[in-house]
Amino acid sequence: VITEDGNINLVIHDPSLPSWEGVPLAIRIVRLASVLLGTATVYLTYRVAKVVAPTRPEIYLGAAGVNAFIPMFLFISGAVNNDNLVIMLSSLALLMIINLGSHPERQQDRKGEIWKLLLVGVVIGLGALTKISAIGLIPLALIGIAVGQRKVVADSDGNPKYSTIIRETLWRFALLMLPVLLIAGWWYVRNIQLYGDWSGWNAFIAVLGKRATTAGLAQLWDERWGFMLSFWGLFGGLNVPMVDWIYRLLNILAIVSVIGFVAYFIRLLVVWWSDRRTPGRKIGIIIENIFDFVADNFALILCVLWSVAVSAGLVKWATVTWSSQGRLVFSSISAISTIFVVGLVGWMPSSKAKWVLSAIVGFLFLISAVAPFLWIKPAYEVVSAEAEDFRIANTNFGNSMRLSSYSVGVESAKPGETVEVLIQWDVLQEMDRDWSVFVHLNDPETELPAAQRDMYPGQGLLATTLLSPGEKIIDRYLLKIPETAITPSDLDLTIGLYDFQSGERMFTEEGTDSVSLFVISMAPQPGDIPNPISVNFENIFELVGFSVVPRRLTPGESIDLTLYYEPQTSVSKDYTFFVQLVDDDTTRWASQDLIQPTSQWQKGEVQSISFSLSLLDETPSGILPIILGMYTRVDDGGFDRLQRVTSEGRLTDDFLELTRIRVD
């Protein structure tokens, strides 16, 4: 999440720790190991591309240069993570599998062939133990063995004996799989025993969190901008970007490369077909021709297959989790870099290709070289905000921090707007706990934050245990009021400190756990529809307003909710509209589904739907969100919900959290 007011840290470093002892030393050692693994990957990319285009030095040098200077690859290569090992192992395995298909051992060198197969299995096994994406190398190894045996096995007339090819391929594949199973098999058996899932994804998702609704391909396509950001270079905790024009330029190059690669591949196929095909239209001859084409261009085809396999795995993962991250395809970075360069210049004469690749690699080198100084370092520098017209607060929290003054950018606001708040803190004494600051705009009816921002001082960069008495800090907070905020309302600006781990708050001298400093008024919005908003459901319905009364109640009481929808098109079906009150584990404490004659609604004509939600008597006290949506039933008895469309045109969840109510 890229934020305008900072708070980007995953960790805060203690400057008093010795740099070359203990944990800091261990981190530096492993980071150095990561750099060496990244260096090995660049060399392996060079080797892979050299097999793909052995007569084009500019291509295999260019592929290595692209791999080396993609800013995100450099960033990951300097970090402690398992990606660097699986990237290197995958690149090594890719090269070894290419050799299996391109340079198979002859029958007389059986001992050397056995060792080669076992070694490939060891590399794949280590990769599969490092990260699950390396599992995709196993079917590629089978293909590599089969292609190699196709070259070796032939009868006296030069025609392949397919029964022999299959037999020879299978025993070699079994031999290759032996070290894979010995090295990594136990891990996946363990996953089944612990989690009931060989991949362990269900346990990982339980920690990571998942999408409320499984994403379709259209939704993933809508997330392509964020994917490409984190492929080219999104630093920190995936929240420190470069400037937009760099991404746009690199994305244009990627598009040109894809088009160029398709043209290059088609041309390759046409030339091969016209020069080397075996005449005839029988199915057997066609299969032989396909085998011959694959064998003759095996390295390039394997690069494509490996890139597709890794991308397909990421697509499957991203449909369940919010993980549309470009860096997750780096397992196939050698293949991707090769394909990228071939697509850009493979169809050019070498003289021109050298200049084009020199410019592209030079540009990547330049932005990688300046990234630490232009974007990364400034993001972690503590800079005090500046403002005029500070108001005196002079509130003492626990004799540790004094909220001396503050400034609010506006006196009134509308739903959807952002309120800027500046706060000056004075450090009174050393602290033995790391306290977080919370800034809330509280709705007085529910005593819930309509908007909030929580972070460490110094825009999230300063841990309070590292502060010294006498320090002054001015922080800037941007609080986004949701578009679904209720009007009219007066929002109380409330500030305090709390321990993130325990939730315990620091008290003021007056004995309160927060201080209310200012009231921001939200007047009723103009028009006949209460609380006007615009929420698009797949360009079929737009939620244009709502009312909810009351927003604070006790078990057994009812909420009256009216929703106003405007059809965006002629609707052929009757949709069911639902409203639910649910808690964190999705237990429904109140719900209602109402089918509406939407097939009779006129485009552009606002329709109102009234709901009455009765809370169950056993509803626990606390905060419950109101969620809503609409659906139709499908033939298999399931439901087809409409997804929301963001203002940027992206598909997202198939429900809307409208507002929250308090149960006493």
Disulfide bonds with the S-S distance in Angstrom:
none
